[in-house]
């Protein structure tokens, strides 16, 4: 991916989304930020060796078995994987070994859930055509990976995400597409999704995310038929993951059985802000939607760069300010605290690139600051979150 650094000068306006970012390889939007106030150190804590992961690595016969498999009502403690096929397509043996490596790493963190995100493609913001591309894993290969996680006891989710390369970013993004013919768009999308729904069914996945961050398409009558068709193919939960701005600004009208939120709430505080201040910042945003418990909501995706200034733009994928691991670790602590205090269904951290070794420290000369695997302070925060006493929202949930 080409590196892009873009600062938008317009202030954030709910619903208009001029200041936004998206996650993963699908071209995040860069947001405006205040000047960085803090001179927080840019290295790990003294005495901590950056290259070594703090996540305990299980071994022996228990290496690929979740200690406490997820059951309905329990929290979903998870990670989003992003998988693009490489030019030199990895063998089936490689991807299965890679999935087992990731499963072992996640078990060491205390995770019980996994979501596998993968790209699909369109020809432009007005296009009616949605297809797989060279970077799209086949249904069969995704099924292999899901099976590895399922066999290890993880709750599994399959999540297609529209790639934005053809949408003329930053003006164009997946949230403002306007197909010339919406009926043709839904017909094309159903044709693309059906083989992946079948793969998810064969892999006994728990959830299939029918779409992610499609703000401009939310509420369209075409979703009813598409979701009904999906539910005939896939017996698990059919979900939709909303972008955070649309979630807080109004009702998400989608005929699905579950709603996730991709949560990248900007909090304008110094890098030295304590965790409780970050929690308050999250709650200020969530309270725009509803106060009190949110037992039907999952944080389907969240993360932040391990760098100075990141609180102002948590999903900024491209900017590479001075590395500051404490910023990332404290944000993770705050998000986990919010999930528990608001009685939410859980959280999935964005993200781990599927081809990466999660035990290696990120190369900050080239890696995204959002990478968390191999950052000891963040791994410690994740482990504390995933091994907390939070029992989950329970099975009798109401908003």
N, C-alpha and C positions, 0 to 999 in steps of 0.2 A: 504493500500500500504506500502510495505517495504520502509524504508528510505535509500536512496543511496547517498553517497557523492563521486563524482569522478571528478578529475581534469585532463584534457587532456593537455599534454605538447606540442603538435604540434601547430604551428601558423595557423591562419585561412587562407585558400586558397579558392578563389571563385570557385564554381563548384565542388570542391572535398569534401567540407563540413566536414573536420576533427574536426572542432571546431564548435559545434552547440548545439542547445537545441530545444526540442519540448515541447509543452504546454499540460496542462490538466493532466489527470491521465495516459495518454499514454506515460509515461516515458520520460520526458524531458532530453535532453543531457546537460551535464554540460560543460561550456567552461572555458578556461584559463582566468585568470585575473591578472592584476598587483597588487602589494601590495596596500592595502587600505591606501590612504594618509591622510584621514580626520579623525578627532576625533569628528565628529558631534554628538550632544547629541542623545541619543537613546530613548527618551521619547517624547510624544506629547508636543505641546506648553504649557507653564504654563497657568493654568486656564481652559484648555480644558479637559473635563472628557472623557477618552478613551472609557469606555463602552457604552457611549450614541452616537447613530448615529446622524449626523447633517442633514441628508436628511429629509426634511419636509415630514410629513406623512399626506396625504389628508384624509379627513373623510367624512362621510355622503354619499349622493347620487353621489358625484363626485369622490369617492374613486377609482373607477375602470374605469376611462375614461381619455385617453390621452388628454391633453389640445389642442395640435395642431397635429392632426394625419398626418402621413407622406403622401406626394403626390409626384409624379414623379418630379424630379428636386430639391427637398428639400434634406437637409443633412440627412443621416441616423445616428442618435445618439443612439447607442445601447450597449447592453451587451451580452456576450456569457454565456449561462448557460451550465454546463456540467452535464449530467444525467446518472448515472449508477444505475441500479436496485440494491437494497440492498438484503442481504440474507433473511431477514424477509420482504418480498415484501410488500410495502405499499399499502393500499387499494386505489381504484379509488377515493373515497371521500377525502382521504388524499392528493393525488397528485393534485386534483383540488383546494383544499384549499391552498396548498403550492403554486400553480401557481398564485392564487389570492393575496397571501401575497407578492410574488415577484413583481407582477404587481403594487401593491400599492406602494411598495418601489421605483420602477423605475419611476413611475409617479412623486413621490416626487423629484427625481433627474432631471426630465425634459426629460427623454428618450422618443423616439418615435418608437424604433425598438428593436426586440429581436431575437436572434439566439439560437436555442436549438441544442447543439452538443451531440452526443451519440456514444458509441463504437460498433464496430463490430470486428470480430476476424478472424485470419488466423492461419495456423499450422506452419509456418516458412517462411523464406525469399524466398524459392523457391516453396512454395506451390501454387497450382492452386485453392484452396478451400477457399471461404470467407463465413462466416456464422454469424448468431446471436449467442450470448452466454447467460449465466445466468445473466450477467450484462447488457444485451441489452434490453432496453424498447421495448415493443411490438408496432407495428404500431398503434393499437387502443389506447393505453395509451398515446403515443405521440400526437395523434390526439386530445385527450381530453385536453392536456396541451396547444397545439397550439390554440385551440378554445377559451380558457380562455383569452389568450393574444390578439387574434384577436378581440374578443368581447369588449375588453377594448380599442381598437383602435390602437394597435401596428402593425407595419410592421413586418411580421414573416418570419423566415428562418429556415429550417431544414437541419442539417449538420452532416452526418455520418463521424466518424473518425476511422481509423484502429488502434486498440489497438496493442501495441508493446510487450506485455508480452512474446509472443512466438518467437520473432525475435532476441533473444540473444543480447540484448542491453549491452553496447553502440555501439558495432560494427554493429549490425543490427538495423535498424530503418525503418519506413514506406517509407522513401525516397530512400532506396536502395534495395528494393525487386526486385528479378529477377525470376518470375514464370517460372517453367519448360516448361509450355505451355501457352503462352499468350492468345491464342484463348480460351483455357479452363478457364483461369482466368477471362476473360471478360464474358464468359457464366455464370460462377458462380456468378460474381459480379452483373450481371443483374438480376439473380434470387433472390439475396438478396435484391437489391434495389427496385424492382418493388412494393412490398407491402407498402414500406415507401413512394414511389412516390404517390401511390394511397391515402395514409393517408394524405399527404401534399395537394393533390388536394381536398380532402373532407374538409380539414380544411381551404381551401382558402389561403394557404401560398403564400407569394410573391415570395420567392426564395427557390430552392432546390440546395444544393451544391453537385455536383456529386462526388467530391473527394477532399481530403485535403492533401497537402504536399507530393504527390507521385512523387518526383523528377524523379526517374528512369523510370517512366511510361509515363511521359509527351511526347507528340508527337507521341505516338503509333497509328497506323491506326485503332486499335480496338475501339478507343474512338468515332469515327464518328457514328458507328452503335449503340453504347450504348447511346450516347446523343440523336440520332434520336429516339430511342425507348423511352427514358425518356420523350422527348417532346411530344410524342403521349399520354403518360399517365398523364403528369403534364403540365398544361397550363400556369404556371408561368415562371419565369426566371430560367434557368439552369445555374449554375455558377461553377467555379473552384477556390479554394483557394490555391495559390502558397506559398511555403516557401520563406522567404525573400532572401536567398542566390541565389536561382535559378532566382528569379525575377530580381535582379540587374545584374546578370551575362550574361543574354541572353534572347532571345524571348521565351515566354511561349506559346508553340504551342498546344492549346487545343480548340476544336470546340464548344465552349460554348458562351453564350450571355453576360457573365460578368466575370471579373477577380477580385478576392480579393487577398490581400497579408497579410500573417501572419508575422507581422513586429516586429522583435526583434533585431534591429541594435545595436551592441556593440559600445559604445562611451567611449573612454578611458580618462575620466576626473575625477576630484576629486568629492567627495560627496557634496562639497560646491559649485559646478559649478552653475552659474545662468541659468535660463531657456533658454535664448538666445543661450548660448553655447550648450545646448542640442539640440535646434532647428538646429543649424549649423551642429551638428553631424548627425542628421537625413538627412539633405539636402545633406551632403557629400555622404552618401550612395545612396540616391535617384537619385542624379545627375549622378551616374554611369550608370543608365538606360536611363534617359531623364531629361533634364532641363525644368523648367517652369511648367505650370499647368498640372495636371494629372486628368482631369475630369472624366475619365472612370474607375478610380481605387478606390476601397474601402479598408480601413484598416480593414480587416475581423477579425483580432485578434491582440491585443497587450496588454502588461502589463509589470509590473516590480515588483521586491520584495521591500518591505518597509524595506530596510536594507542597511547598509554600504556596499560599493563595488558593488552595483547592476548595476550601469551604464555600467560596464565592461561585464556583462552577464545578460541582462534584463530578459531572460526567464528561469533563473535558479530556478527550482521548489524545489530542495531539500536542498540546502545550507541554513543554518540558522545563518547568521552573526547578529551582534547587530542590533536591530530594530531601524530604522530611517525613520519615516513617511514622512519627508520632501523630501527624495529621491524619493519616490513613487509619491507624490503629484506634484513635479516639473516635473517629467517625463510625467505625464498625461497632465500637462499644455503645455509642449513642443509638444507632439504628437498632441494635439488639434490645436495648432497654425500652425503646419505643414499642417494638413488637410485643414485648412482654407486658408492659403497662397498659397497652391498648388492646390486649387479649387477641392479637392477630394470629393468623394461621401459620406464620413462619416467614422466613426470609431466604432468598437465593442471592449469593454474592456474585457480582459480575467482575471478572470471569476468568476462566482458564482456557487458553488456546489448546485445542485437543492434541495437537502435535508436539506441544511443549512437555518437558520433564518438570513436573511440579516440585521436585526436590531441589532444583537448581535456583539459585538466587537470580533475580532479573538483571539483565545487562542494561543498566540505566542509560547507556549511551545510545541504545537503539530501542529498548522496550518501552511500552506505554507505562506511564506512571500509575495507571489503574491496576497493573498487575499486582497481585497480592501473594501468590504462591512463592515461597522462598523468602518472604519478609518476616523475620522472627516476631517482631512486635505485633503485626497484624495476625499472624497465625496464632499467637497466644490469645489475642482478643477473640478470634473465631472459636478456638477451643473452649474458652471460658463461656462463650455464648451457647455453643452447642451442648455443653455439659452442665448447663444451669439447671435449676430445679423447676423451671417453667414447664408445666404439664400440658400446656396447649389450651385452645379455646373450648375444648370439649365437643360433643356431638350435637348438642342442642344449641344452635347458634342463631342469633337474630341481630340485625344491625340496629 
